[in-house]
Amino acid sequence: MDIIFLAHTLDVLGKLMVGFTAIAVHHRFLKEHKVDRKVFSSMKKEQMIGIIGMILIIVAYVIVVMVNVA
């Protein structure tokens, strides 16, 4: 597998995870119209997905930088 392909794949996965997290939180809040324990628990899980997504984006960027500098 090409390292650039891996970097682009991680980048896309990270962006999709962050986007999904933002959409899910807003959808749940609009549907519930309140923040109860269930919504708060879901928001914490989705926050972790968002954080992992951001880490994937950063890792992809580092891979691209390392390949282009070397």
Summary of the structure (lengths in Angstrom):
residues: 70
radius of gyration: 15.7
end to end distance: 18.2
largest distance: 51.8
contacts: 195
relative contact order: 0.22
helix: 90%
strand: 0%
